[in-house]
Amino acid sequence: MGKTNGFLEYRRTELKYREVDKRLNDYDEVTIDKSIEELVEQGGRCMECGTPFCHIIGCPIINLIPEWNDAIWRGQWKEAYERLEITNNFPEFTGRVCPAPCETSCTLSINDAPVTIKQNERAIIEKAFDEGWVIPRPPKADTGKSVAVIGSGPAGMAASQQLRRAGHAVTLFEKNRKIGGLLRYGIPDFKLEKNVIDRRLEQLTAEGVLFETGVTVGEDISIRYLRDKFDAILFTMGAGEPRDLPVPGRELDGIHYAMDYLGQSNRRVANEPFEERELSARGKTVLVIGGGDTGSDCVGTARRQGAKVVYQYEIMPKPMIWDKPWNPSWPEWPQILRTSSSHKEGCERDWNVETLSFEGKNGTVSKGHFRFIEWLPGGKGTRPSMEAVEGSEFSLEVDLVLLAMGFVHVEHGRAVTDPAVELDGRGNIKADDYRSSVDGIFTAGDANTGASLVVRALNHGRLAAESIHDWLMG
Amino acid sequence: MKSDRHLFSAEAIVAMQKAVRNKDFNSFKEYSGIINDRARGLNTLRGLFKFKKGHPVALDEVEPVEDIVKRFTTGAMSYGSISREAHETIAIAMNRLGGRSNSGEGGEDEARYPLDSDGSDRKSHTKQIASGRFGVNAAYLANCNELQIKMAQGAKPGEGGQLPGHKVNEEIARVRFTTPGVMLISPPPHHDIYSIEDLSQLIFDLKNANPDARVSVKLVSEVGVGTVAAGVAKGKADMVLISGGDGGTGASPLSSIKYAGTWWELGLAETQQVLVMNKLRSRIRVQTDGQLKTGRDVAIATLLGAEEYGFGSAALVSLGCVMMRACHTNACPVGVATQNPELRKRFTGKPEHLMNFMCFIAEELRGIMAELGFRKLDDMIGRVDMLEVDKAVDHYKAKGLDFSKVLMPPERVDGEPLRCTSQQEHDFSLSLDPELVEACKPAIEKGESLSLDRKIRNCNRSVGATLSYNVTKKYGSEGLPEDTITVNFDGSAGQSFGAFLTKGITFRLKGESNDYFGKGLSGGRLILQPPLDSTFSGFRNIITGNVNLFGASGGEAFINGMAGERFCVRNSGATAVVEGVGDHGCEYMTGGTAVILGPTGVNFAAGMSGGVAYVYDENQLFDTRCNLEMVDIEPIVGEKDIIRLKILVQRHTGYTDSLVGGRILESWEESLPSFVKVMPIEYRKALEKIRERETQNTETTAITEEVFV
């Protein structure tokens, strides 16, 4: 159970990053891997709470966090991996890119620094890969049923693995050249190197999951055909429809969606050919609109491409600055100012900024017009409203504008419209226990919930697999 | 992956803490919704019940929250198991509401007895008297309005508690009259209760030790608890508490938490039925506890027959407990169940939080009362006809359950009420104390020394308890200067002679005494010798009954003659000289000194973790009679030991004209090798540690002084 009073004896050690001027020269991961042996004391800080908030409230996949923390403390690495593997198909992804709600809900976060849960998770899985503990687990017997999984992001990958392990024949369809979804074409390499995905795909391949890449379902292959060939279909194509910025000048060249920009950058880093026109921030003044993780990824990518200067504007107010190790809104996710590794690489951030219009030269953007706003608290049941601050208008000369304002819903391509699955109010696929309105078609992940965390997608994929299994086996 | 099911889920904890901190009734509703839902999820028996349809009344016609919360108490959680901060916060909150907090069995710091400058009352108004009698002395008994005899504890019925040595810091040890660092064991039984008559005697003792307090008895729900409760009612307790078996404590053995005791629903229903059918209900109040968490729980308890309600875990959660279930490790990260000063700083609970919790419970209860059509809680007590089994609970295990005996309205002989409507009639007609208190007024009021002579008969019980109460009320546990009051009794003393006798009072008895001589002795002096004209030899005959000096915390007793069994059990500070004892002498002793100038029975010093016994082992048989599990037997060689022993034998002989004492003193050099010293192993280690620290301290002081000179 960790070490009694371990949290009083040992301090939390933070993850270390490579130096900014070095890391800007490449796209390698910015973090410095810690070996599990270095984390023994951190495992000892876990109190193995009778009510483990990290596990119940924090972690969407209910990772057995106290158990593997304890195993780390006792030096039982393999046991740690075995406990981790029970709930999490891909700890190497979550160990790198998860915002770690487990740590903000760690009991220690009430009044102390939480256990380094995310670092521990990553160290366990890296050790497991090094030691060869990660082995394929093909099913003992085939059920004779088949499932088509559409979209190979974390939800699709997790569902495919779970379904295959249950004995079903699984084909995972992906419109891009390679499997991985946003893990591969959204998250930059400096946060998640792509060999990490490839390494895992070897396991899926060995287990017998079939991959069909470069196929856009609904265009290249019809849903009708898939329904004919497979017993069940699972939609895990994510929430790809980006939120637009309908202001004058939006149509100008040089204003792009973040995902187009990041996807191309990732392809370039991976030496993967691409057909679109090249987008680069080299020597440019870049403005990222949107203050979330995607925006932050744009900042880091632009810096690496050699941007002259990078601005990031957010329409919401600046969150509270919090420099204490504990969580002011335990066990919930705190709304505090977060500064990512990309921000530290050089970026000017501002909040409460509304974009009014863009103007350009020769059809290319050259200037943006903005003003500051103020948020007025809403009454009971109504949202806060915004009000312009008089005389606060200003403009900024820009060469490249990246729109990272989130995603609205799943893309309404023919995959969705042909079978006419019912959509919810926000435009995502409606589901009850992962079953869509059309019998035999299931959905999970962002396509069902709207954009969310990798770890939630993972959880969704696993649960959808269970639901499909129950449905198939009757 | 699904997580384990606990009644207190993480979500419930968060919702409740949010509710009490922000005084947000909606959050509280969310909390009770989660709990009630879990309860219906077959975690509890009450989850299988539902209310029948009543004739609703308007909510504002229902008894107000302020009246309802007066019936609320908190569970018995000792200072020691929980931190000082938590314990005092609970007390302040409950006292502000007009309810009660429970001291648990760990004594209480006397500094908490007077009111704070802001009027806050930090003392627990229910003082628990448990088998260990830790910290029970005259002052402890005098400063409360309820004395609770704990017969058993829901989380571990039939077992004693243990406080691991590392949780016994100096302060805990001080209020419990024990030694820091030494593990404390509460024996499973009360050594002064082996029958319902013994219990009745203890109730009488306590009633004498604090005539202003009511006396309650805590039982644990099990089959047949109704019969015991009837005995408790006949034994003249003012309240009986039926505690549920799923009461929580992080410091019980897992096997007991999971498998011992039954649910309060069963025990309460049985108690109510037995009390009503035997025409006893009208004179005793009934309380219940054990995982009460919501207004619905309280409503069901009321309908089953309870008029008061206790909250343990839920109260702690309102003050920041996050159900770590690590209370035994002393590493509670929120400063609730720890004595570590670093961790205690992390306690953030406020009295308001607990008060909000109690008020929310009452508010929820009011809602249910209005729905069922009860304006007064009194009208609702025992109305089991308003409960039925929820047929909607769909589980194969629930199908075979028959609740007809639980939900059966009892037969009401002669219109016996369903709740307490009168009071116990306590008979003090044979008590000597009222007259003694009158006669001692000059001593109590002006501190004048006085000496009285009184006859005593064996029907005069608990003599001295009320006298001590009156002294203590005025002077605290400091009492009066030595020998301010001397009473010379002549005759055969009844049970509990000199019970809880406090400092400044000397009772000298020429004659003999019944059981419980010097029970809970709190600093007074007791001298017992045979009548001068007796023809038998004192040291060969038993002069006083069983269980002498049980739970004594201070004072002295000199007994010319032999004592019965269980001599000095749970003594934590008194000094006693006696000329022979029966079996189980000095059991569970944690402090004080016992000198035995004659033979002992078997099992001497079992579970003894502190204090010292000197035994005159003339026949060299003592090592066959001593329980050596926790003690060493050593010869008496130390200078200090020899002097101390000699002085005690000299005083004994001086006070009681002891023949044995005289003979030993006459041939002291020859007798000394026949004495052995019984030394608890852990106690010696703790003393050595304390001494080491003291020497270190003096050394540092010396160095500093040198530097400054």
HADDOCK unambig.tbl for C-alpha pairs under 7 A between the chains (distance, minus, plus):
assign (segid A and resid 4 and name CA) (segid B and resid 329 and name CA) 6.96 0.50 0.50
assign (segid A and resid 4 and name CA) (segid B and resid 331 and name CA) 6.60 0.50 0.50
assign (segid A and resid 5 and name CA) (segid B and resid 331 and name CA) 5.72 0.50 0.50
assign (segid A and resid 49 and name CA) (segid B and resid 324 and name CA) 4.60 0.50 0.50
assign (segid A and resid 49 and name CA) (segid B and resid 325 and name CA) 6.82 0.50 0.50
assign (segid A and resid 50 and name CA) (segid B and resid 323 and name CA) 5.90 0.50 0.50
assign (segid A and resid 50 and name CA) (segid B and resid 324 and name CA) 4.15 0.50 0.50
assign (segid A and resid 50 and name CA) (segid B and resid 325 and name CA) 4.68 0.50 0.50
assign (segid A and resid 51 and name CA) (segid B and resid 10 and name CA) 6.25 0.50 0.50
assign (segid A and resid 51 and name CA) (segid B and resid 322 and name CA) 6.95 0.50 0.50
assign (segid A and resid 51 and name CA) (segid B and resid 323 and name CA) 5.69 0.50 0.50
assign (segid A and resid 51 and name CA) (segid B and resid 324 and name CA) 5.60 0.50 0.50
assign (segid A and resid 53 and name CA) (segid B and resid 10 and name CA) 6.25 0.50 0.50
assign (segid A and resid 56 and name CA) (segid B and resid 3 and name CA) 6.94 0.50 0.50
assign (segid A and resid 56 and name CA) (segid B and resid 10 and name CA) 6.88 0.50 0.50
assign (segid A and resid 57 and name CA) (segid B and resid 10 and name CA) 6.90 0.50 0.50
assign (segid A and resid 62 and name CA) (segid B and resid 1 and name CA) 6.60 0.50 0.50
assign (segid A and resid 87 and name CA) (segid B and resid 1 and name CA) 6.67 0.50 0.50
